[in-house]
Every structure is written in structure tokens, then in C-alpha cells.
């Protein structure tokens, strides 16, 4: 998912907690397949990861770039379109 282009980013440490996930999901909705965004937080955003996997299974990748204890950074990328991620050649 990493490349050298400027990625959209959000630092949720400056956003009230109840506004964080809606803002992040708004940004994720604008990502094109194969692109990613960065999130900076003051805690492990694991609940966001669970919510993402529940609502959009298999559509996004998740990579920790920094894992606390004070700052957590995550790169979330929209998966490329074109079927499953397996090697079967199917378009399911």
C-alpha cells in the first residue's frame, strides 16, 4: 500500500471522540481502489478496524505504521477491484 504520493491523512487526536469514526468513514468512502489514507491517534484504533471489517469485509487493508504507546499511526487502503484476492482466477 505504501507509495511516494501524498496520502490523505487525519489526526483524530484533535477531533472530539464521537466525530472521529464518521469523519474517517467519510474519507474512506472517497478513496479510489488501490489508494490509501493515514490515521494518527493517541490509542490503538482497533475498534475502528473491527467496524471496518464488519461493514466492509475484504474491501480495505490495514497496516500499523506506529504502535504506541503515545502515538498510533495506521495506513488504510482500499483494495483493488477485480474479484477475490485468491489465486483461483474467479471474479467472485
C-alpha positions as CSV (number, residue, x, y, z in Angstrom):
1,X,0.0,0.0,0.0
2,X,2.9,2.4,0.5
3,X,4.0,4.7,-2.2
4,X,5.6,8.1,-2.6
5,X,2.5,10.1,-3.3
6,X,0.9,12.4,-0.7
7,X,-1.8,10.4,1.0
8,X,-4.9,11.9,2.6
9,X,-4.5,11.9,6.4
10,X,-6.4,12.7,9.6
11,X,-5.1,13.3,13.1
12,X,-8.0,12.2,15.3
13,X,-6.3,13.5,18.4
14,X,-7.7,16.9,17.6
15,X,-11.3,15.7,16.9
16,X,-14.0,15.0,19.5
17,X,-14.4,11.2,20.0
18,X,-17.9,10.9,18.7
19,X,-17.0,12.7,15.4
20,X,-13.9,10.5,14.7
21,X,-15.4,7.4,13.0
22,X,-17.9,9.4,10.9
23,X,-15.1,11.6,9.6
24,X,-12.8,8.6,8.9
25,X,-15.5,6.7,7.1
26,X,-16.3,9.8,5.0
27,X,-12.6,9.9,3.9
28,X,-12.5,6.2,3.2
29,X,-15.6,6.5,1.0
30,X,-13.7,8.8,-1.3
31,X,-10.7,6.5,-1.7
32,X,-10.2,5.0,-5.1
33,X,-9.2,1.4,-5.5
34,X,-5.5,0.9,-4.9
35,X,-5.2,4.2,-2.8
36,X,-4.8,4.7,0.9
37,X,-5.0,7.1,3.8
38,X,-3.2,7.7,7.0
39,X,-4.7,7.9,10.5
40,X,-2.9,9.2,13.6
41,X,-4.4,8.5,17.1
42,X,-3.5,8.6,20.7
43,X,-4.7,5.0,21.2
44,X,-4.9,1.7,19.3
45,X,-7.7,2.2,16.8
46,X,-8.6,-1.5,16.9
47,X,-12.4,-0.7,17.4
48,X,-12.2,1.2,14.1
49,X,-10.6,-1.8,12.4
50,X,-13.3,-4.1,13.7
51,X,-16.0,-1.7,12.5
52,X,-14.3,-1.5,9.1
53,X,-14.1,-5.3,8.7
54,X,-17.7,-5.8,9.8
55,X,-19.2,-3.1,7.5
56,X,-16.8,-3.6,4.5
57,X,-15.3,-7.1,4.6
58,X,-12.4,-7.6,2.3
59,X,-12.6,-4.0,0.9
60,X,-9.8,-2.4,2.9
61,X,-6.3,-3.3,4.0
62,X,-4.9,-2.2,7.4
63,X,-1.2,-1.6,8.2
64,X,0.2,-0.4,11.5
65,X,3.0,2.1,10.9
66,X,3.5,3.1,14.5
67,X,2.1,1.2,17.6
68,X,2.1,3.5,20.6
69,X,2.4,3.9,23.5
70,X,1.6,7.6,22.9
71,X,1.0,7.7,19.1
72,X,-0.6,5.2,16.8
73,X,-0.4,5.5,13.0
74,X,-2.3,3.3,10.6
75,X,-2.5,3.2,6.8
76,X,-5.8,2.0,5.5
77,X,-6.0,1.2,1.8
78,X,-8.9,0.4,-0.5
79,X,-8.3,-2.9,-2.2
80,X,-8.1,-3.1,-6.0
81,X,-11.3,-4.1,-7.7
82,X,-11.4,-7.3,-9.7
83,X,-12.7,-10.2,-7.7
84,X,-11.3,-12.0,-4.8
85,X,-7.7,-11.8,-3.6
86,X,-7.1,-15.6,-4.0
87,X,-5.3,-17.2,-6.9
88,X,-8.3,-19.1,-8.3
89,X,-8.9,-16.6,-11.2
90,X,-12.6,-16.3,-10.2
91,X,-14.4,-13.0,-10.2
92,X,-16.4,-13.8,-7.1
